[in-house]
Amino acid sequence: MAKNFESEITQFLKEYKTEHPDTEARQREGRGRLWDKHIDPEVQEGFRAVRVPQKPYVYQTN
């Protein structure tokens, strides 16, 4: 197997990133908007305090 082989996907991504150099910055911005959030420990503790324990079998009626 050739050591210099690159799949079509890898070639496409490299070409896309050279044509659109702001791609990685936009990806980081999107990630920051969706995932990188500050979690307040007091609010988290409140959520844990009011959590209702789940039954072993969720679909059991009694």
A tleap script that builds the chain and sets N, CA, C and O, in Angstrom:
source leaprc.protein.ff14SB
mol = sequence {
  NMET ALA LYS ASN PHE GLU SER GLU ILE THR
  GLN PHE LEU LYS GLU TYR LYS THR GLU HIE
  PRO ASP THR GLU ALA ARG GLN ARG GLU GLY
  ARG GLY ARG LEU TRP ASP LYS HIE ILE ASP
  PRO GLU VAL GLN GLU GLY PHE ARG ALA VAL
  ARG VAL PRO GLN LYS PRO TYR VAL TYR GLN
  THR CASN
}
set mol.1.N position { 0.844 -1.178 0.000 }
set mol.1.CA position { 0.000 0.000 0.000 }
set mol.1.C position { 0.888 1.239 0.000 }
set mol.1.O position { 1.894 1.295 0.708 }
set mol.2.N position { 0.514 2.207 -0.781 }
set mol.2.CA position { 1.311 3.427 -0.892 }
set mol.2.C position { 1.219 4.257 0.380 }
set mol.2.O position { 0.146 4.402 0.965 }
set mol.3.N position { 2.354 4.800 0.799 }
set mol.3.CA position { 2.377 5.593 2.027 }
set mol.3.C position { 1.832 7.001 1.814 }
set mol.3.O position { 1.432 7.655 2.777 }
set mol.4.N position { 1.808 7.468 0.597 }
set mol.4.CA position { 1.366 8.826 0.307 }
set mol.4.C position { -0.095 8.894 -0.141 }
set mol.4.O position { -0.527 9.915 -0.676 }
set mol.5.N position { -0.837 7.853 0.063 }
set mol.5.CA position { -2.228 7.833 -0.362 }
set mol.5.C position { -3.074 8.774 0.489 }
set mol.5.O position { -2.957 8.787 1.714 }
set mol.6.N position { -3.921 9.554 -0.162 }
set mol.6.CA position { -4.906 10.393 0.516 }
set mol.6.C position { -6.262 10.117 -0.117 }
set mol.6.O position { -6.403 10.076 -1.340 }
set mol.7.N position { -7.247 9.932 0.739 }
set mol.7.CA position { -8.581 9.668 0.216 }
set mol.7.C position { -9.139 10.937 -0.440 }
set mol.7.O position { -8.619 12.038 -0.258 }
set mol.8.N position { -10.201 10.743 -1.197 }
set mol.8.CA position { -10.843 11.883 -1.853 }
set mol.8.C position { -11.386 12.861 -0.823 }
set mol.8.O position { -11.369 14.072 -1.043 }
set mol.9.N position { -11.865 12.345 0.289 }
set mol.9.CA position { -12.396 13.204 1.349 }
set mol.9.C position { -11.285 14.092 1.915 }
set mol.9.O position { -11.471 15.297 2.085 }
set mol.10.N position { -10.128 13.487 2.206 }
set mol.10.CA position { -9.001 14.242 2.748 }
set mol.10.C position { -8.547 15.302 1.756 }
set mol.10.O position { -8.266 16.437 2.142 }
set mol.11.N position { -8.475 14.944 0.501 }
set mol.11.CA position { -8.093 15.908 -0.539 }
set mol.11.C position { -9.099 17.047 -0.604 }
set mol.11.O position { -8.716 18.213 -0.699 }
set mol.12.N position { -10.388 16.713 -0.552 }
set mol.12.CA position { -11.424 17.735 -0.596 }
set mol.12.C position { -11.304 18.689 0.587 }
set mol.12.O position { -11.378 19.907 0.421 }
set mol.13.N position { -11.115 18.120 1.800 }
set mol.13.CA position { -11.023 18.965 2.993 }
set mol.13.C position { -9.806 19.887 2.937 }
set mol.13.O position { -9.904 21.060 3.296 }
set mol.14.N position { -8.669 19.373 2.496 }
set mol.14.CA position { -7.475 20.206 2.380 }
set mol.14.C position { -7.696 21.334 1.376 }
set mol.14.O position { -7.332 22.483 1.625 }
set mol.15.N position { -8.294 20.991 0.245 }
set mol.15.CA position { -8.566 21.994 -0.781 }
set mol.15.C position { -9.567 23.030 -0.273 }
set mol.15.O position { -9.402 24.228 -0.505 }
set mol.16.N position { -10.596 22.567 0.416 }
set mol.16.CA position { -11.609 23.475 0.952 }
set mol.16.C position { -10.994 24.447 1.954 }
set mol.16.O position { -11.295 25.641 1.937 }
set mol.17.N position { -10.124 23.925 2.832 }
set mol.17.CA position { -9.508 24.781 3.847 }
set mol.17.C position { -8.539 25.793 3.241 }
set mol.17.O position { -8.376 26.889 3.778 }
set mol.18.N position { -7.902 25.442 2.143 }
set mol.18.CA position { -7.033 26.425 1.488 }
set mol.18.C position { -7.855 27.503 0.792 }
set mol.18.O position { -7.443 28.662 0.734 }
set mol.19.N position { -9.023 27.121 0.259 }
set mol.19.CA position { -9.887 28.106 -0.396 }
set mol.19.C position { -10.686 28.940 0.606 }
set mol.19.O position { -11.068 30.071 0.305 }
set mol.20.N position { -10.935 28.398 1.773 }
set mol.20.CA position { -11.703 29.083 2.818 }
set mol.20.C position { -10.889 29.077 4.118 }
set mol.20.O position { -11.144 28.250 4.994 }
set mol.21.N position { -9.923 29.979 4.255 }
set mol.21.CA position { -9.036 29.944 5.424 }
set mol.21.C position { -9.724 30.264 6.751 }
set mol.21.O position { -9.160 30.000 7.812 }
set mol.22.N position { -10.923 30.823 6.709 }
set mol.22.CA position { -11.630 31.166 7.951 }
set mol.22.C position { -12.474 30.013 8.487 }
set mol.22.O position { -13.210 30.192 9.457 }
set mol.23.N position { -12.382 28.851 7.883 }
set mol.23.CA position { -13.206 27.707 8.264 }
set mol.23.C position { -12.995 27.305 9.715 }
set mol.23.O position { -13.964 27.130 10.454 }
set mol.24.N position { -11.746 27.157 10.133 }
set mol.24.CA position { -11.480 26.712 11.497 }
set mol.24.C position { -11.940 27.741 12.526 }
set mol.24.O position { -12.430 27.367 13.592 }
set mol.25.N position { -11.793 29.009 12.230 }
set mol.25.CA position { -12.258 30.054 13.153 }
set mol.25.C position { -13.781 30.003 13.288 }
set mol.25.O position { -14.317 30.152 14.386 }
set mol.26.N position { -14.472 29.793 12.165 }
set mol.26.CA position { -15.933 29.681 12.231 }
set mol.26.C position { -16.361 28.438 12.990 }
set mol.26.O position { -17.367 28.465 13.698 }
set mol.27.N position { -15.609 27.338 12.854 }
set mol.27.CA position { -15.918 26.122 13.601 }
set mol.27.C position { -15.758 26.365 15.103 }
set mol.27.O position { -16.604 25.948 15.895 }
set mol.28.N position { -14.669 27.044 15.497 }
set mol.28.CA position { -14.461 27.345 16.919 }
set mol.28.C position { -15.563 28.251 17.459 }
set mol.28.O position { -16.032 28.070 18.582 }
set mol.29.N position { -15.970 29.226 16.651 }
set mol.29.CA position { -17.049 30.129 17.066 }
set mol.29.C position { -18.353 29.359 17.264 }
set mol.29.O position { -19.056 29.583 18.250 }
set mol.30.N position { -18.675 28.478 16.362 }
set mol.30.CA position { -19.884 27.672 16.486 }
set mol.30.C position { -19.830 26.750 17.688 }
set mol.30.O position { -20.826 26.575 18.391 }
set mol.31.N position { -18.679 26.168 17.921 }
set mol.31.CA position { -18.533 25.299 19.091 }
set mol.31.C position { -18.704 26.111 20.367 }
set mol.31.O position { -19.363 25.663 21.305 }
set mol.32.N position { -18.126 27.281 20.408 }
set mol.32.CA position { -18.250 28.128 21.582 }
set mol.32.C position { -19.682 28.522 21.851 }
set mol.32.O position { -20.098 28.620 23.005 }
set mol.33.N position { -20.435 28.746 20.800 }
set mol.33.CA position { -21.836 29.130 20.950 }
set mol.33.C position { -22.680 27.990 21.497 }
set mol.33.O position { -23.618 28.216 22.262 }
set mol.34.N position { -22.346 26.760 21.105 }
set mol.34.CA position { -23.181 25.623 21.485 }
set mol.34.C position { -22.685 24.857 22.696 }
set mol.34.O position { -23.498 24.399 23.499 }
set mol.35.N position { -21.372 24.701 22.856 }
set mol.35.CA position { -20.859 23.755 23.841 }
set mol.35.C position { -20.063 24.368 24.978 }
set mol.35.O position { -20.170 23.909 26.115 }
set mol.36.N position { -19.282 25.373 24.706 }
set mol.36.CA position { -18.400 25.927 25.735 }
set mol.36.C position { -19.161 26.920 26.595 }
set mol.36.O position { -19.099 28.128 26.363 }
set mol.37.N position { -19.868 26.420 27.572 }
set mol.37.CA position { -20.681 27.241 28.461 }
set mol.37.C position { -20.160 27.155 29.888 }
set mol.37.O position { -19.656 26.119 30.321 }
set mol.38.N position { -20.290 28.256 30.604 }
set mol.38.CA position { -19.931 28.266 32.018 }
set mol.38.C position { -21.065 27.605 32.806 }
set mol.38.O position { -22.233 27.951 32.629 }
set mol.39.N position { -20.719 26.668 33.662 }
set mol.39.CA position { -21.714 25.970 34.475 }
set mol.39.C position { -21.631 26.509 35.893 }
set mol.39.O position { -20.579 26.453 36.529 }
set mol.40.N position { -22.744 27.029 36.379 }
set mol.40.CA position { -22.810 27.575 37.725 }
set mol.40.C position { -23.010 26.421 38.713 }
set mol.40.O position { -24.022 25.725 38.629 }
set mol.41.N position { -22.086 26.200 39.636 }
set mol.41.CA position { -22.202 25.065 40.567 }
set mol.41.C position { -23.449 25.146 41.445 }
set mol.41.O position { -24.020 24.108 41.781 }
set mol.42.N position { -23.886 26.342 41.823 }
set mol.42.CA position { -25.077 26.472 42.660 }
set mol.42.C position { -26.326 26.030 41.911 }
set mol.42.O position { -27.188 25.360 42.481 }
set mol.43.N position { -26.427 26.393 40.662 }
set mol.43.CA position { -27.579 25.987 39.855 }
set mol.43.C position { -27.562 24.473 39.657 }
set mol.43.O position { -28.604 23.824 39.751 }
set mol.44.N position { -26.385 23.908 39.384 }
set mol.44.CA position { -26.272 22.461 39.214 }
set mol.44.C position { -26.697 21.730 40.486 }
set mol.44.O position { -27.387 20.713 40.414 }
set mol.45.N position { -26.292 22.240 41.648 }
set mol.45.CA position { -26.666 21.612 42.914 }
set mol.45.C position { -28.177 21.672 43.112 }
set mol.45.O position { -28.769 20.724 43.628 }
set mol.46.N position { -28.808 22.776 42.709 }
set mol.46.CA position { -30.264 22.882 42.781 }
set mol.46.C position { -30.953 21.845 41.908 }
set mol.46.O position { -31.952 21.249 42.312 }
set mol.47.N position { -30.422 21.633 40.717 }
set mol.47.CA position { -30.982 20.612 39.830 }
set mol.47.C position { -30.864 19.225 40.449 }
set mol.47.O position { -31.793 18.423 40.366 }
set mol.48.N position { -29.731 18.946 41.064 }
set mol.48.CA position { -29.537 17.631 41.688 }
set mol.48.C position { -30.468 17.437 42.886 }
set mol.48.O position { -30.937 16.329 43.143 }
set mol.49.N position { -30.728 18.521 43.612 }
set mol.49.CA position { -31.554 18.429 44.818 }
set mol.49.C position { -33.008 18.096 44.493 }
set mol.49.O position { -33.659 17.392 45.265 }
set mol.50.N position { -33.525 18.579 43.385 }
set mol.50.CA position { -34.941 18.372 43.063 }
set mol.50.C position { -35.158 17.201 42.109 }
set mol.50.O position { -36.282 16.968 41.665 }
set mol.51.N position { -34.108 16.473 41.794 }
set mol.51.CA position { -34.230 15.331 40.887 }
set mol.51.C position { -35.092 14.237 41.515 }
set mol.51.O position { -34.920 13.892 42.684 }
set mol.52.N position { -36.012 13.702 40.733 }
set mol.52.CA position { -36.888 12.620 41.182 }
set mol.52.C position { -36.204 11.299 40.855 }
set mol.52.O position { -35.812 11.077 39.710 }
set mol.53.N position { -36.056 10.417 41.844 }
set mol.53.CA position { -35.390 9.143 41.557 }
set mol.53.C position { -36.195 8.306 40.562 }
set mol.53.O position { -37.421 8.223 40.636 }
set mol.54.N position { -35.478 7.700 39.646 }
set mol.54.CA position { -36.117 6.883 38.632 }
set mol.54.C position { -36.275 5.457 39.141 }
set mol.54.O position { -35.391 4.914 39.804 }
set mol.55.N position { -37.428 4.858 38.813 }
set mol.55.CA position { -37.686 3.468 39.186 }
set mol.55.C position { -36.829 2.542 38.335 }
set mol.55.O position { -36.432 2.914 37.231 }
set mol.56.N position { -36.540 1.344 38.830 }
set mol.56.CA position { -35.711 0.414 38.057 }
set mol.56.C position { -36.312 0.084 36.686 }
set mol.56.O position { -35.588 -0.035 35.697 }
set mol.57.N position { -37.620 -0.059 36.638 }
set mol.57.CA position { -38.274 -0.328 35.365 }
set mol.57.C position { -39.199 0.840 35.087 }
set mol.57.O position { -40.242 0.976 35.726 }
set mol.58.N position { -38.827 1.670 34.152 }
set mol.58.CA position { -39.515 2.940 33.900 }
set mol.58.C position { -40.961 2.757 33.474 }
set mol.58.O position { -41.807 3.580 33.824 }
set mol.59.N position { -41.267 1.717 32.740 }
set mol.59.CA position { -42.584 1.547 32.169 }
set mol.59.C position { -43.572 0.831 33.099 }
set mol.59.O position { -44.714 0.582 32.714 }
set mol.60.N position { -43.145 0.508 34.295 }
set mol.60.CA position { -44.039 -0.141 35.239 }
set mol.60.C position { -45.052 0.885 35.742 }
set mol.60.O position { -44.669 2.006 36.080 }
set mol.61.N position { -46.335 0.528 35.799 }
set mol.61.CA position { -47.384 1.496 36.117 }
set mol.61.C position { -47.532 1.768 37.611 }
set mol.61.O position { -48.023 2.837 37.973 }
set mol.62.N position { -47.140 0.870 38.480 }
set mol.62.CA position { -47.303 1.128 39.909 }
set mol.62.C position { -46.008 1.334 40.615 }
set mol.62.O position { -45.994 1.561 41.825 }
savepdb mol mol.pdb
quit
